[in-house]
Amino acid sequence: LGKRVEKMMHEKDYSLFFETLSNKLRMDIILSLERSDMTVGELSRKLGEEQSKVSHSLEALRACRLVRSEQKGRKRTYQLNRESIMPILKLVDAHVCSNCATGCEKGIIKAAKIRARECKTS
């Protein structure tokens, strides 16, 4: 492939990735799954959203391989792809705390410390 085509492919991939993370419901799902694996129903109740919206958001997260699912009998449980998303969240936490004036005021520091501790134990 030519360099121009490769660049366009990367830009498209980057756009898809960042669009996936820029959605509030998807980020709420990621942050909820950070604590424990959950079903669509559990996420729907926790987040106060319709199951169909949560399900569609999970599909977008699965498409980027940010979450995985596991079938357990009649239940499908969703979990974070921790090897992928935890370093990204840690990097974002560090950036927000260093560069975004209101980020640290809203409890980002506490979340960043928790993630840093979890990354060390994983």
TORPA-983945 format. One record per residue (C-alpha): residue number from 1; residue in one letter; z, y, x. Coordinates in pm, 1 decimal, m for minus. Example, Ala and Ser with C-alpha at 12.3 -4.5 7.8 and 13.67 -1.06 7.14 Angstrom:
<sites>
<seq:1; type:a; pz:780.0; py:m450.0; px:1230.0>
<seq:2; type:s; pz:714.0; py:m106.0; px:1367.0>
</sites>
This chain:
<sites>
<seq:1; type:l; pz:0.0; py:0.0; px:0.0>
<seq:2; type:g; pz:m65.3; py:353.4; px:110.9>
<seq:3; type:k; pz:221.0; py:586.0; px:196.7>
<seq:4; type:r; pz:151.1; py:801.3; px:m108.6>
<seq:5; type:v; pz:171.6; py:501.4; px:m344.2>
<seq:6; type:e; pz:489.8; py:378.5; px:m173.2>
<seq:7; type:k; pz:645.7; py:724.7; px:m208.4>
<seq:8; type:m; pz:555.9; py:735.3; px:m577.9>
<seq:9; type:m; pz:710.0; py:389.9; px:m626.9>
<seq:10; type:h; pz:1032.9; py:498.1; px:m457.6>
<seq:11; type:e; pz:1047.8; py:815.7; px:m664.9>
<seq:12; type:k; pz:1002.3; py:611.5; px:m982.5>
<seq:13; type:d; pz:1275.8; py:367.3; px:m874.1>
<seq:14; type:y; pz:1511.8; py:652.1; px:m786.8>
<seq:15; type:s; pz:1444.0; py:823.0; px:m1119.6>
<seq:16; type:l; pz:1516.6; py:503.6; px:m1312.6>
<seq:17; type:f; pz:1835.9; py:441.0; px:m1115.8>
<seq:18; type:f; pz:1974.6; py:792.6; px:m1155.8>
<seq:19; type:e; pz:1868.3; py:814.5; px:m1521.7>
<seq:20; type:t; pz:2059.8; py:492.1; px:m1582.8>
<seq:21; type:l; pz:2375.1; py:636.0; px:m1425.0>
<seq:22; type:s; pz:2340.4; py:980.3; px:m1585.9>
<seq:23; type:n; pz:2401.3; py:844.4; px:m1935.5>
<seq:24; type:k; pz:2764.0; py:904.5; px:m2043.8>
<seq:25; type:l; pz:2796.7; py:579.5; px:m2240.4>
<seq:26; type:r; pz:2665.5; py:376.7; px:m1947.8>
<seq:27; type:m; pz:2912.8; py:542.8; px:m1711.8>
<seq:28; type:d; pz:3192.6; py:479.7; px:m1962.2>
<seq:29; type:i; pz:3089.6; py:112.8; px:m1966.7>
<seq:30; type:i; pz:3092.5; py:96.7; px:m1585.4>
<seq:31; type:l; pz:3435.3; py:257.8; px:m1570.7>
<seq:32; type:s; pz:3566.8; py:20.8; px:m1839.3>
<seq:33; type:l; pz:3430.4; py:m285.4; px:m1661.3>
<seq:34; type:e; pz:3589.1; py:m160.8; px:m1339.8>
<seq:35; type:r; pz:3925.1; py:m284.9; px:m1472.2>
<seq:36; type:s; pz:3817.7; py:m613.7; px:m1631.3>
<seq:37; type:d; pz:3526.1; py:m814.7; px:m1763.4>
<seq:38; type:m; pz:3455.6; py:m755.3; px:m2132.4>
<seq:39; type:t; pz:3233.8; py:m861.7; px:m2420.9>
<seq:40; type:v; pz:3010.1; py:m621.5; px:m2613.2>
<seq:41; type:g; pz:3261.4; py:m621.5; px:m2898.7>
<seq:42; type:e; pz:3552.2; py:m537.9; px:m2668.5>
<seq:43; type:l; pz:3356.2; py:m255.9; px:m2505.3>
<seq:44; type:s; pz:3247.4; py:m125.9; px:m2846.1>
<seq:45; type:r; pz:3606.6; py:m109.6; px:m2971.2>
<seq:46; type:k; pz:3742.0; py:40.7; px:m2648.1>
<seq:47; type:l; pz:3473.4; py:310.2; px:m2634.2>
<seq:48; type:g; pz:3450.3; py:373.6; px:m3009.6>
<seq:49; type:e; pz:3074.7; py:315.6; px:m3010.2>
<seq:50; type:e; pz:2845.5; py:100.4; px:m3223.7>
<seq:51; type:q; pz:2783.6; py:m246.1; px:m3081.9>
<seq:52; type:s; pz:2407.6; py:m188.5; px:m3082.8>
<seq:53; type:k; pz:2443.0; py:122.9; px:m2862.6>
<seq:54; type:v; pz:2671.2; py:m60.6; px:m2622.2>
<seq:55; type:s; pz:2433.8; py:m357.5; px:m2612.9>
<seq:56; type:h; pz:2132.3; py:m136.6; px:m2534.8>
<seq:57; type:s; pz:2327.2; py:41.2; px:m2261.4>
<seq:58; type:l; pz:2431.7; py:m292.4; px:m2110.5>
<seq:59; type:e; pz:2067.0; py:m399.5; px:m2100.9>
<seq:60; type:a; pz:1976.0; py:m84.3; px:m1907.3>
<seq:61; type:l; pz:2262.9; py:m151.4; px:m1663.7>
<seq:62; type:r; pz:2150.4; py:m514.1; px:m1626.4>
<seq:63; type:a; pz:1793.3; py:m400.7; px:m1556.9>
<seq:64; type:c; pz:1924.5; py:m210.2; px:m1253.9>
<seq:65; type:r; pz:2152.5; py:m504.0; px:m1168.7>
<seq:66; type:l; pz:2465.1; py:m288.5; px:m1198.6>
<seq:67; type:v; pz:2623.6; py:m538.0; px:m1438.9>
<seq:68; type:r; pz:2592.0; py:m912.5; px:m1484.2>
<seq:69; type:s; pz:2661.8; py:m1130.4; px:m1782.0>
<seq:70; type:e; pz:2810.2; py:m1474.3; px:m1811.8>
<seq:71; type:q; pz:2784.7; py:m1695.7; px:m2117.0>
<seq:72; type:k; pz:3117.0; py:m1860.5; px:m2207.4>
<seq:73; type:g; pz:3066.7; py:m2071.7; px:m2515.8>
<seq:74; type:r; pz:2965.1; py:m1831.4; px:m2789.6>
<seq:75; type:k; pz:3078.7; py:m1525.0; px:m2594.2>
<seq:76; type:r; pz:2880.2; py:m1331.3; px:m2338.7>
<seq:77; type:t; pz:3107.9; py:m1154.9; px:m2092.9>
<seq:78; type:y; pz:2989.4; py:m860.1; px:m1885.4>
<seq:79; type:q; pz:3112.0; py:m777.4; px:m1537.4>
<seq:80; type:l; pz:3028.1; py:m520.9; px:m1273.2>
<seq:81; type:n; pz:2808.9; py:m610.3; px:m980.3>
<seq:82; type:r; pz:3094.2; py:m496.7; px:m756.1>
<seq:83; type:e; pz:2905.1; py:m543.7; px:m429.7>
<seq:84; type:s; pz:2652.6; py:m289.4; px:m550.6>
<seq:85; type:i; pz:2833.5; py:m37.7; px:m770.3>
<seq:86; type:m; pz:3173.5; py:m1.9; px:m600.6>
<seq:87; type:p; pz:3035.5; py:147.8; px:m275.6>
<seq:88; type:i; pz:2820.4; py:383.3; px:m485.9>
<seq:89; type:l; pz:3120.6; py:496.8; px:m691.7>
<seq:90; type:k; pz:3325.1; py:542.8; px:m376.0>
<seq:91; type:l; pz:3049.5; py:758.9; px:m225.1>
<seq:92; type:v; pz:3022.5; py:965.5; px:m543.5>
<seq:93; type:d; pz:3401.5; py:1010.6; px:m552.8>
<seq:94; type:a; pz:3400.9; py:1137.9; px:m194.9>
<seq:95; type:h; pz:3112.6; py:1375.4; px:m264.9>
<seq:96; type:v; pz:3266.9; py:1511.5; px:m584.8>
<seq:97; type:c; pz:3606.5; py:1567.5; px:m422.0>
<seq:98; type:s; pz:3449.5; py:1742.3; px:m123.9>
<seq:99; type:n; pz:3177.6; py:1941.1; px:m296.1>
<seq:100; type:c; pz:3239.3; py:1983.4; px:m668.2>
<seq:101; type:a; pz:3508.9; py:2239.0; px:m746.6>
<seq:102; type:t; pz:3627.2; py:2088.0; px:m1074.4>
<seq:103; type:g; pz:3594.9; py:1718.6; px:m982.4>
<seq:104; type:c; pz:3931.9; py:1687.5; px:m811.0>
<seq:105; type:e; pz:4105.1; py:1885.4; px:m1084.1>
<seq:106; type:k; pz:3999.7; py:1623.9; px:m1340.3>
<seq:107; type:g; pz:4163.5; py:1324.6; px:m1174.8>
<seq:108; type:i; pz:3875.8; py:1213.6; px:m955.3>
<seq:109; type:i; pz:4109.7; py:1191.3; px:m655.0>
<seq:110; type:k; pz:4325.5; py:929.8; px:m830.0>
<seq:111; type:a; pz:4018.2; py:725.0; px:m926.5>
<seq:112; type:a; pz:3881.4; py:753.6; px:m572.4>
<seq:113; type:k; pz:4206.9; py:627.0; px:m422.0>
<seq:114; type:i; pz:4212.5; py:331.7; px:m660.4>
<seq:115; type:r; pz:3848.9; py:244.9; px:m573.8>
<seq:116; type:a; pz:3914.1; py:278.8; px:m202.1>
<seq:117; type:r; pz:4206.1; py:38.3; px:m232.3>
<seq:118; type:e; pz:3996.4; py:m207.1; px:m437.5>
<seq:119; type:c; pz:3708.3; py:m193.2; px:m187.2>
<seq:120; type:k; pz:3946.6; py:m280.5; px:97.1>
<seq:121; type:t; pz:4085.3; py:m583.5; px:m88.4>
<seq:122; type:s; pz:3744.6; py:m715.5; px:m195.8>
</sites>
